[in-house]
Structures are given as structure tokens and as C-alpha cells.
Amino acid sequence: MVLLLIGIGLSLSLGSVSIPIDEVLKILLGISTENSTWEYIIVNYRLPKTLTALLIGSGLAISGLLMQTLFRNPLAGPYVLGLSSGASLGVAILLMGAGLFSGIFGEFMFSKWSIIIAASLGSVLVMLAVLATAQKVKDTMTLLIIGLMVASLTSAVVSVLAYFSNAEELQLYIFWSFGSLGNLAWGEVGILSLCWCIGLVLALICLKNLNALLLGENYAKSMGVKLNRNRILIILSTSIFAGSATAFAGPIAFVGLAVPHLVRQIVNTNDHKILLPNIIFGGAFLMILCDIIAQLPGSDSTLPINAVTSIFGAPVVIWLLVRKRKLKF
């Protein structure tokens, strides 16, 4: 929590324009400041961006924990069910099929809301397909393989669309795939917060049964866990977290996969009642840290957040796992 508070302060203070911490505190507390430009930057740009980083980082971290527990696989992550690929397919159809839809939707087609809606629809369709499969397939590992196949299929369709699209359409899609935390207004942050709350409630409902799932489905069943209901709740929670994150900020790699492992190394337990709150803070802090690095404080340039999370985060995880010499799972 202390690290997260420090990260929030640095995120609000650092950037192309450096703002002193005491001025940031005045603005947050509603105290008038001499520099109105600073107030505008904090209220309308940096504060929404910081809240977006908190919500997306913690949401992806929670969904990563749920997936790793459900499949009992340390390589499982929030996008293993193909949700991100479905969202990418929706955006690809919108942006790279511009010639088909421009006459119908006009300028709205290239607006921020059209991209959010397209990504949400793609993610929801994949989620419904996975839920329908989960009702029929009793083996969890089979569900994992089906999710990976759905992701491969949607990625293949995106590749075909990219092959036949022109340079401008392809550039729009590539820029979206870089990910961005700074494009949301307060209304969009509110919708993202609502999605986060719904996902957290679903995760808390199945929290009691997650420890039993670590010991295998047969053990969990003997403990009275309703496997099918629990699996659907986990999939729904993950879908809401991962789908909303991809829709509002683009595909963001690494965070959902790595944060559960980092937190396990630190708190040294597999008890989900302890892991979950720590993972919420850990995911939020890691995303804030990557966002600070991406801003290149003091420079007008900004790195793609999707690249920063992997380039700067993966070596840290590798170092920590090598140092500990054992993966706690």
C-alpha cells in the first residue's frame, strides 16, 4: 500500500511537465493554486490516467490469479481464453474493414467509443462461446485448449484482414494494439470502474473455493464445491476484467501473468484470502510503475504501455524467480 501511494504521487507529479508534490496535494484537496495549467493537467489528464492504471493493473492481476488457480497452470493468464484476441478481432474488423462500414457509420466509425464498442462486442462473443463450451466440457484442461484454439483462430482472421488492408487502416490498428492508459475521460473511467466492481464481486463470491481447487477438482468436489458453478463465476469475472481492460486501454501483456507469481514470492503463501488483496495492490503498483516509465519524465515522448510492461517487467520476474530458485504455485 505504501509503494502504491508513492507510485500514485509520482504518476501525478512526473511527465512532460513536472509538478511539485505539494502542488499536486493542493489540487487533490481542492485548494486553489496559482498555476491553473497544472490544475487542468492533473484533473483532466493525469488523475483519470492514474485511476485507469490502478483499475486495469489490479483487474488483470486478479484475473491472472483466477486463471492460474482454475487451470492449476502457472503459465495461464487473463487472456488464455481468447478474450483479448476476440477484442482485437472486433477492432480489426472495424478499422481494417473501413471501406465496408464508413458509408454506414460515417465519422463515428473512427471515434473512441466505436473502438470500445467493437472491442467489447468481440470479447463478449468469445466469452459467450467459452461459457457455452464450459457447460458441455467437464474437463478443465480441455477448456484451456479450446480457449487457446479460439485465440489462434481469431489471430489468424486478424492476420488475413491485415494482409488485405491498406497502410492507413493497418496503422490505425497497430497504434491501438500498442495500448494506452491516457485516452479516457471521466465518464469512461466511471464505466471501467463499474466493470471492475462487478468483476471483483464475482471473484469474491468464488474466493472461498479457490484454495480447494489448488488441490485438484476431485478434492474440491469432495469438499462440497460446485465445480460447474464455480468455473462459470471464474470465467465471468476474468472476462469482465480482461474484456473491459482490452476495450478501454487495448491489449496489455505481462501484468496478469506475472503479478500473481511476484506476489507469491513476497507473501509466501497460497491462501487466496491473503493473496487477493496483495495482488490487487501489486497489480495496481506495477501498472503505475510501467506507466511512469512509459511517460519518459521530462520528455514529450511516450512509449507504448504494452511494450513497457514486458520490456521492463519480464527481466524483474526472471531475476526474482532465479534468485528464489523455485516457483511457488
URJOWO-V451950 format. One record per residue. N is the residue number from 1. RES is the residue in three letters. PHI is phi as a letter, one per 30 degrees, with the letter a starting at -180 (999 if undefined). Layout:
BEGIN
n:res:phi
N:RES:PHI
N:RES:PHI
END
This chain:
BEGIN
n:res:phi
1:MET:999
2:VAL:d
3:LEU:d
4:LEU:d
5:LEU:d
6:ILE:d
7:GLY:d
8:ILE:d
9:GLY:d
10:LEU:d
11:SER:d
12:LEU:d
13:SER:c
14:LEU:c
15:GLY:l
16:SER:d
17:VAL:c
18:SER:d
19:ILE:c
20:PRO:e
21:ILE:e
22:ASP:d
23:GLU:d
24:VAL:d
25:LEU:d
26:LYS:d
27:ILE:d
28:LEU:d
29:LEU:d
30:GLY:i
31:ILE:d
32:SER:d
33:THR:b
34:GLU:d
35:ASN:c
36:SER:d
37:THR:d
38:TRP:d
39:GLU:d
40:TYR:d
41:ILE:d
42:ILE:d
43:VAL:d
44:ASN:c
45:TYR:b
46:ARG:d
47:LEU:d
48:PRO:e
49:LYS:d
50:THR:d
51:LEU:d
52:THR:d
53:ALA:d
54:LEU:d
55:LEU:d
56:ILE:d
57:GLY:d
58:SER:d
59:GLY:d
60:LEU:d
61:ALA:d
62:ILE:d
63:SER:d
64:GLY:d
65:LEU:d
66:LEU:d
67:MET:d
68:GLN:d
69:THR:d
70:LEU:d
71:PHE:c
72:ARG:h
73:ASN:b
74:PRO:d
75:LEU:c
76:ALA:d
77:GLY:b
78:PRO:d
79:TYR:c
80:VAL:d
81:LEU:d
82:GLY:i
83:LEU:d
84:SER:d
85:SER:d
86:GLY:d
87:ALA:d
88:SER:d
89:LEU:d
90:GLY:e
91:VAL:d
92:ALA:d
93:ILE:d
94:LEU:d
95:LEU:d
96:MET:c
97:GLY:c
98:ALA:e
99:GLY:d
100:LEU:d
101:PHE:c
102:SER:d
103:GLY:d
104:ILE:d
105:PHE:c
106:GLY:i
107:GLU:d
108:PHE:d
109:MET:d
110:PHE:c
111:SER:d
112:LYS:d
113:TRP:d
114:SER:d
115:ILE:d
116:ILE:d
117:ILE:d
118:ALA:d
119:ALA:d
120:SER:d
121:LEU:d
122:GLY:d
123:SER:d
124:VAL:d
125:LEU:d
126:VAL:d
127:MET:d
128:LEU:d
129:ALA:d
130:VAL:d
131:LEU:d
132:ALA:d
133:THR:d
134:ALA:d
135:GLN:d
136:LYS:c
137:VAL:c
138:LYS:d
139:ASP:d
140:THR:d
141:MET:d
142:THR:d
143:LEU:d
144:LEU:d
145:ILE:d
146:ILE:d
147:GLY:d
148:LEU:d
149:MET:d
150:VAL:d
151:ALA:d
152:SER:d
153:LEU:d
154:THR:d
155:SER:d
156:ALA:d
157:VAL:d
158:VAL:d
159:SER:d
160:VAL:d
161:LEU:d
162:ALA:d
163:TYR:d
164:PHE:c
165:SER:d
166:ASN:d
167:ALA:d
168:GLU:d
169:GLU:d
170:LEU:d
171:GLN:d
172:LEU:d
173:TYR:d
174:ILE:d
175:PHE:d
176:TRP:d
177:SER:d
178:PHE:d
179:GLY:i
180:SER:a
181:LEU:c
182:GLY:c
183:ASN:c
184:LEU:c
185:ALA:d
186:TRP:d
187:GLY:d
188:GLU:d
189:VAL:d
190:GLY:d
191:ILE:d
192:LEU:d
193:SER:d
194:LEU:d
195:CYS:d
196:TRP:d
197:CYS:d
198:ILE:d
199:GLY:d
200:LEU:d
201:VAL:d
202:LEU:d
203:ALA:d
204:LEU:d
205:ILE:d
206:CYS:c
207:LEU:d
208:LYS:d
209:ASN:c
210:LEU:d
211:ASN:d
212:ALA:d
213:LEU:d
214:LEU:d
215:LEU:c
216:GLY:j
217:GLU:d
218:ASN:d
219:TYR:d
220:ALA:d
221:LYS:d
222:SER:d
223:MET:d
224:GLY:j
225:VAL:d
226:LYS:d
227:LEU:d
228:ASN:d
229:ARG:d
230:ASN:d
231:ARG:d
232:ILE:d
233:LEU:d
234:ILE:d
235:ILE:d
236:LEU:d
237:SER:d
238:THR:d
239:SER:d
240:ILE:d
241:PHE:d
242:ALA:d
243:GLY:d
244:SER:d
245:ALA:d
246:THR:d
247:ALA:d
248:PHE:c
249:ALA:b
250:GLY:i
251:PRO:d
252:ILE:b
253:ALA:d
254:PHE:i
255:VAL:d
256:GLY:d
257:LEU:d
258:ALA:d
259:VAL:e
260:PRO:e
261:HIS:d
262:LEU:d
263:VAL:d
264:ARG:d
265:GLN:d
266:ILE:d
267:VAL:d
268:ASN:h
269:THR:a
270:ASN:c
271:ASP:d
272:HIS:d
273:LYS:d
274:ILE:c
275:LEU:d
276:LEU:e
277:PRO:d
278:ASN:d
279:ILE:d
280:ILE:e
281:PHE:d
282:GLY:d
283:GLY:d
284:ALA:d
285:PHE:d
286:LEU:d
287:MET:d
288:ILE:d
289:LEU:d
290:CYS:d
291:ASP:d
292:ILE:d
293:ILE:d
294:ALA:d
295:GLN:d
296:LEU:h
297:PRO:e
298:GLY:j
299:SER:c
300:ASP:d
301:SER:d
302:THR:b
303:LEU:d
304:PRO:d
305:ILE:d
306:ASN:d
307:ALA:d
308:VAL:d
309:THR:e
310:SER:d
311:ILE:d
312:PHE:c
313:GLY:d
314:ALA:d
315:PRO:e
316:VAL:d
317:VAL:d
318:ILE:e
319:TRP:d
320:LEU:d
321:LEU:d
322:VAL:d
323:ARG:d
324:LYS:d
325:ARG:i
326:LYS:a
327:LEU:d
328:LYS:d
329:PHE:a
END
